[in-house]
Amino acid sequence: MVKKIYLLTLVLFFFWGSNVTAQLSEGGSPRKVSQLKKTGDFRVKMPAVNNEMLRWETQAYNRDSKLKPFVFARNFEVDLSPLKDGQWFRSEDGWWIWQIQIVSEDAYSISLLLRDFQPGRQDRIFVFTPGQDALLGAFTSRNQTADQVFPVSPLPGDEVVVQFETPVWDGSRAPFVIGIVSHDFMGILKSRDIRRPLDKAPGECLPDINCDVADRWRDVQNSTCRIMVINTTNSELCTGTLLNNTAQNERPFILTANHCIDNQTKASASLFLFNYESPYCGPLDGDNTNSLSGSRLRATHDSLDFTLVELVSQPPPSFRPFYAGWSRSVLPADTVASIHHPQGDVKKIAIDDHSPSISTFNYTTNYTRNGFWRIGRWEYGATEDGSSGGGLFNTSNQLIGNLVGGSSECSYPFYDYYARFDIAWNNLPDSTRQLKYWLDPQNTNAQSLSGKNFYTGNDFCMAFSNMTDGDEHKLLRLSSQSGTPAGYWTGTNNQKITEVGDKFSIPGNEVLYGVSLGIGRKVLKSANSSSRLRVNVYDIRGNNFDIIHTQLVNPNDLAEDAMNLVVFNDPVLPADSFLVAVNFEGIVNGDTLAIYQSVRELSTRNSMYIKKDNTWSEFRRISPSGLSGALALELIACNVEGVSDIPKTEMPLTLKLYPNPTFGRVEVSASHNITLDMMQVFNSQGRQVPYHS
């Protein structure tokens, strides 16, 4: 659609501005065991719960309180350890193996909290579902923290197995104790259940962070994380923001809400998930591998409802962490945005084109008078349960507050309240109840601070995708000459298509870290399927495709209807133009695997290639009805400083000005939606001049 803007000003010249695990681990596979002796009950069952009743109770509580954590699990306190529970085995190579199976009937997923976590130097701990369809670990002594608390990410289903492996066992010391079992009654791991009612109103209701409407806040999007908090009674999801400080020393401070984390026990038992977002402007479930466990409580204030914690682990370069700046200004910005995880979903944005007002959060008498920014109405998006703690940003990408609560939801985008950053700064003198002590360690009394990505050179990483705003992820089916189903263009088939790839063009000396695959279909005939997927990287030189990297992937490790990160075993140094491809020749008969793709008109840009009869061809040259497209891939590349990570635009911007030059009115027509803040106007002396529509 062409959007027109009319300007009235004295103007002469016009310029345009513009291996899969869910936690850091050692990787690897659990050792196979042969039974030695039984030392306790192998299978432990949690008390029965009513999922529907729990959902009703938590939603009713949130409606009454107007606070916005997303409670998703009922927790059971347990005391399970290798000293007295489970069953011992010996592995084929002589290691001692302990296993325990935990069952919580009808749970959508199960997560754990390990206490007294102090494994030995060679010890390994895995958590997996029966059949190892989903697996976490190995967790080792490198995951140990000072408080010896280790939260484990959720695994799908209502049964998990914990396996502890050690070369020597004398039965005198427990390397950990399973202290809490979390029964997920909402279903936070699946993309087509109650966790994602957003699928019913994608885009316009709750815009994804990679939609064009969020471009103004592109720098700061990587500062936002999803927080999973495990406590004794329940587990909940909130949102947090990674913040910079005046020493600019990379201390990983996270700002969130007090009603999410209000003590050290919760801070220790929290998981912080970065980059959980759709790779494009669409409802595709994101990759969930960029998570860190544990934090130290630094400051909290119940009357302002903010908490500052410090991660016990530094976000690594592959997380692309951005330490957001902040502003203590009491003059409200004309336009503000909140980046958040509503209902624990992929990262979203809400935008208010008007100034927030100073207000009191009146849902309880305990809150500080006039301590909050009040959003009257969101022009784009809204917040929901799970958005608690999410940052409120001005147009300079600086944080000015964190979400406490309000009435806003997808169907009613009105009235949200954010704790004012300027009040939280030093409203109270105690360092444990203010932000200044931690965010201004040099006592500069700075009124504002810019954000920063501290990684440079080889460690500067970015994400790249050829999926863009306006795309839809689909599976395009093949048909035989007789019209019978023949598989998928981007998956297993009987039409001699063996491999599909997406072309990237990144100048420089980038190093490929890995690629996320948008798995659209996965059907394995057995949990022990011998199928293997192969990820290949090819240099493209003219018509030649030269393979420079190949890597096998076990389909059991991949989640359907979601992005799945495959980390390359070795650094991959491609040419300026290269192809990231997925080969299906290792998928055995009876198994099905397919990658999502976009389907576009022929006139739009095509990045997708098909290998058929051992020959590579552009998809648009052999596709039905002359279609173009891109694969649902997100590439993580490092050593790319100075290269934009904004997804490539499928249609170049077409811009028309008339008349130009002019002494008065000029008409601007563009092929994409444009706003006044995207333009600058200059006179014949090169000076910028004001204008209005």
RALINLIN-V783790 format. One record per residue. RES is the residue in one small letter. SS is DSSP state (~ for helix, > for strand, _ for the rest). PHI is phi in whole degrees, -180 to 180 (none if undefined). Layout:
RES:SS:PHI  RES:SS:PHI
This chain:
m:_:none  v:_:-88  k:>:-109  k:>:-113  i:>:-127  y:>:-106  l:>:-115  l:>:-127  t:_:-166  l:_:-86  v:_:-132  l:_:-118  f:>:-135  f:>:-128  f:>:-126  w:>:-103  g:_:-110  s:_:-141  n:_:none  v:_:-86  t:_:-137  a:_:-104  q:_:-145  l:_:-62  s:_:-154  e:_:-86  g:_:75  g:_:92  s:_:-123  p:_:-63  r:_:-70  k:_:-81  v:>:-122  s:>:-126  q:>:-64  l:>:-109  k:>:-159  k:_:-101  t:_:-116  g:_:172  d:_:-72  f:_:-76  r:>:-114  v:>:-117  k:>:-112  m:_:-80  p:_:-61  a:_:-71  v:_:-134  n:_:-106  n:~:-57  e:~:-63  m:~:-64  l:~:-64  r:~:-62  w:~:-64  e:~:-64  t:~:-71  q:~:-68  a:~:-65  y:~:-63  n:~:-66  r:~:-63  d:~:-74  s:~:-83  k:_:66  l:>:-84  k:_:-129  p:_:-77  f:>:-110  v:>:-77  f:>:-128  a:>:-143  r:>:-97  n:>:-105  f:>:-120  e:>:-80  v:>:-134  d:>:-145  l:>:-117  s:_:-148  p:_:-63  l:_:-74  k:_:-139  d:_:-127  g:_:73  q:>:-142  w:>:-102  f:>:-137  r:>:-119  s:>:-85  e:_:-64  d:_:-101  g:_:93  w:_:-78  w:>:-87  i:>:-126  w:>:-113  q:>:-133  i:>:-144  q:>:-107  i:>:-112  v:>:-121  s:_:-133  e:_:-56  d:_:73  a:_:-69  y:_:-74  s:>:-156  i:>:-130  s:>:-124  l:>:-132  l:>:-124  l:>:-100  r:>:-107  d:_:47  f:_:-80  q:_:-148  p:_:-66  g:_:-71  r:_:-61  q:_:-103  d:_:-69  r:>:-135  i:>:-129  f:>:-122  v:>:-129  f:>:-151  t:_:-84  p:_:-56  g:_:87  q:_:58  d:_:-64  a:_:-133  l:>:-146  l:>:-124  g:>:121  a:>:-79  f:>:-94  t:_:-135  s:~:-61  r:~:-69  n:~:-89  q:_:-73  t:_:-118  a:_:-62  d:_:-91  q:_:56  v:_:-116  f:>:-138  p:>:-81  v:>:-112  s:>:-60  p:>:-66  l:>:-120  p:>:-68  g:_:95  d:_:-110  e:>:-142  v:>:-135  v:>:-118  v:>:-104  q:>:-125  f:>:-112  e:>:-123  t:>:-148  p:_:-74  v:_:-136  w:_:-139  d:_:-113  g:_:74  s:_:-102  r:_:-144  a:_:-86  p:_:-74  f:_:-170  v:>:-130  i:>:-76  g:>:-103  i:>:-140  v:>:-115  s:>:-103  h:>:-96  d:>:-78  f:_:-104  m:_:-108  g:_:91  i:_:-82  l:_:-99  k:_:-108  s:_:-95  r:_:-126  d:_:-125  i:~:-64  r:~:-64  r:~:-123  p:~:-65  l:~:-64  d:~:-59  k:~:-78  a:~:-145  p:>:-70  g:_:76  e:_:-65  c:_:-73  l:>:-134  p:_:-62  d:>:-68  i:_:-64  n:_:-95  c:_:-79  d:~:-58  v:~:-63  a:~:-95  d:~:-57  r:~:-65  w:~:-110  r:_:-62  d:_:-62  v:_:-93  q:~:-63  n:~:-82  s:~:-89  t:>:-88  c:>:-134  r:>:-93  i:>:-115  m:>:-105  v:>:-110  i:>:-107  n:_:-127  t:_:-68  t:_:-102  n:>:-154  s:>:-122  e:>:-142  l:>:-114  c:>:-136  t:>:-127  g:>:-140  t:>:-131  l:>:-77  l:>:-117  n:_:-83  n:_:-133  t:_:-66  a:_:-76  q:_:46  n:_:-112  e:_:67  r:_:-69  p:_:-83  f:>:-83  i:>:-119  l:>:-100  t:>:-147  a:_:-95  n:_:-64  h:_:-75  c:_:-92  i:_:-133  d:_:-128  n:_:-156  q:~:-67  t:~:-60  k:~:-69  a:~:-61  s:~:-68  a:_:-97  s:>:-120  l:>:-115  f:>:-114  l:>:-107  f:>:-98  n:_:58  y:_:-84  e:_:-157  s:_:-69  p:_:-72  y:_:-148  c:_:-81  g:_:-169  p:_:-87  l:_:-69  d:>:-64  g:_:-85  d:_:-78  n:_:-117  t:_:-94  n:_:-88  s:>:-123  l:>:-126  s:>:-112  g:_:89  s:>:-155  r:>:-112  l:>:-70  r:>:-109  a:>:-154  t:>:-154  h:>:-150  d:_:-73  s:_:-74  l:_:-101  d:_:62  f:>:-131  t:>:-142  l:>:-115  v:>:-119  e:>:-123  l:>:-61  v:_:-81  s:_:-124  q:_:-76  p:_:-60  p:_:-75  p:~:-55  s:~:-65  f:~:-78  r:_:53  p:_:-69  f:_:-118  y:>:-90  a:>:-66  g:>:-81  w:>:-152  s:>:-138  r:_:-100  s:_:-62  v:_:-97  l:_:-92  p:_:-63  a:_:-69  d:_:-69  t:_:-135  v:>:-134  a:>:-141  s:>:-120  i:>:-108  h:>:-160  h:_:-121  p:~:-65  q:~:55  g:~:72  d:_:-77  v:_:-57  k:_:-60  k:>:-126  i:>:-135  a:>:-123  i:>:-129  d:>:-117  d:_:-81  h:_:-122  s:_:-72  p:_:-72  s:>:-110  i:>:-77  s:>:-153  t:_:-112  f:_:-83  n:_:-90  y:_:-75  t:_:-150  t:_:-80  n:_:-86  y:_:-86  t:_:-63  r:_:-65  n:_:57  g:_:-94  f:>:-137  w:>:-89  r:>:-108  i:>:-90  g:>:-74  r:>:-159  w:_:-84  e:_:-73  y:>:-128  g:_:77  a:_:-170  t:_:-118  e:_:-146  d:_:-55  g:_:103  s:_:-81  s:_:-49  g:_:90  g:_:-60  g:>:-77  l:>:-107  f:>:-119  n:_:-86  t:_:-76  s:_:-92  n:_:64  q:>:-106  l:>:-76  i:>:-124  g:>:-178  n:>:-129  l:>:-68  v:>:-106  g:>:175  g:>:148  s:_:-97  s:_:-61  e:>:-156  c:_:-57  s:_:-91  y:>:-150  p:_:-82  f:>:-122  y:>:66  d:>:-118  y:>:-126  y:>:-119  a:>:-61  r:>:-71  f:~:-62  d:~:-67  i:~:-77  a:~:-66  w:~:-55  n:~:-153  n:_:-60  l:_:-120  p:_:-75  d:_:-67  s:~:-62  t:~:-84  r:~:-132  q:_:-145  l:_:-93  k:~:-57  y:~:-56  w:~:-94  l:~:-95  d:_:-132  p:_:-64  q:_:-92  n:_:55  t:_:-82  n:_:59  a:_:-62  q:_:-83  s:>:-156  l:>:-149  s:_:-82  g:_:-81  k:>:-159  n:_:-100  f:_:-80  y:_:-78  t:_:-135  g:~:58  n:~:-63  d:~:-93  f:_:-85  c:>:-116  m:>:-143  a:>:-107  f:>:-131  s:_:-146  n:_:-92  m:_:-80  t:_:-136  d:_:-55  g:_:103  d:_:-75  e:_:-132  h:_:-83  k:>:-141  l:_:-115  l:_:-98  r:>:-82  l:>:-101  s:>:-130  s:_:-77  q:_:-61  s:_:-85  g:_:92  t:_:-81  p:>:-57  a:>:-131  g:>:102  y:>:-126  w:_:-61  t:_:-115  g:>:-163  t:_:-61  n:>:-164  n:_:-117  q:_:-110  k:_:68  i:>:-89  t:>:-106  e:>:-157  v:>:-131  g:>:-150  d:>:-127  k:>:-90  f:>:-122  s:>:-128  i:_:-128  p:_:-70  g:_:112  n:_:-114  e:_:-66  v:>:-119  l:>:-81  y:>:-87  g:>:177  v:>:-142  s:>:-94  l:>:-104  g:>:-84  i:>:-77  g:>:-97  r:>:-151  k:>:-143  v:>:-132  l:_:-112  k:_:-71  s:_:-153  a:_:-67  n:_:-104  s:_:-56  s:_:-90  s:_:-61  r:_:-139  l:>:-97  r:>:-122  v:>:-102  n:>:-120  v:>:-123  y:>:-120  d:>:-78  i:>:-110  r:>:-130  g:_:66  n:_:-97  n:>:-97  f:>:-116  d:>:-106  i:>:-72  i:>:-122  h:>:-157  t:>:-142  q:>:-153  l:>:-85  v:>:-131  n:_:-82  p:~:-58  n:~:-59  d:~:-83  l:_:-103  a:_:-98  e:_:-75  d:_:61  a:>:-161  m:>:-82  n:>:-134  l:>:-79  v:>:-112  v:>:-85  f:>:-69  n:>:-67  d:>:-132  p:>:-60  v:>:-117  l:_:-113  p:_:-87  a:_:-74  d:_:-62  s:>:-116  f:>:-151  l:>:-120  v:>:-101  a:>:-128  v:>:-123  n:>:-106  f:_:-106  e:_:-67  g:_:-89  i:_:-85  v:_:-75  n:_:-57  g:_:101  d:_:-94  t:>:-131  l:>:-147  a:>:-148  i:>:-103  y:_:-64  q:>:-143  s:_:-95  v:_:-124  r:>:-127  e:_:-69  l:_:-59  s:_:-72  t:_:-89  r:_:-69  n:_:-117  s:_:-120  m:>:-93  y:>:-123  i:>:-124  k:>:-105  k:>:-129  d:_:52  n:_:67  t:>:-128  w:>:-84  s:>:-141  e:>:-65  f:~:-56  r:~:-67  r:~:-87  i:~:-126  s:_:-80  p:~:-69  s:~:58  g:~:62  l:_:-91  s:>:-112  g:_:179  a:_:-144  l:>:-81  a:_:-79  l:>:-124  e:>:-129  l:>:-95  i:>:-107  a:>:-127  c:>:-117  n:_:59  v:_:-122  e:_:-59  g:_:92  v:_:-96  s:_:-72  d:_:-101  i:_:-70  p:_:-54  k:_:-62  t:_:-83  e:_:-71  m:_:-119  p:_:-64  l:_:-70  t:_:-102  l:>:-127  k:>:-127  l:>:-123  y:>:-153  p:_:-79  n:_:-150  p:_:-76  t:_:-149  f:_:-109  g:_:-157  r:>:-87  v:>:-132  e:>:-102  v:>:-113  s:>:-123  a:>:-138  s:_:-78  h:_:-117  n:_:-61  i:_:-128  t:_:-128  l:~:-61  d:~:-71  m:~:-89  m:>:-122  q:>:-130  v:>:-123  f:>:-127  n:_:-92  s:_:-68  q:_:-88  g:_:84  r:_:-90  q:>:-73  v:_:-126  p:_:-74  y:_:-153  h:_:-149  s:_:-93
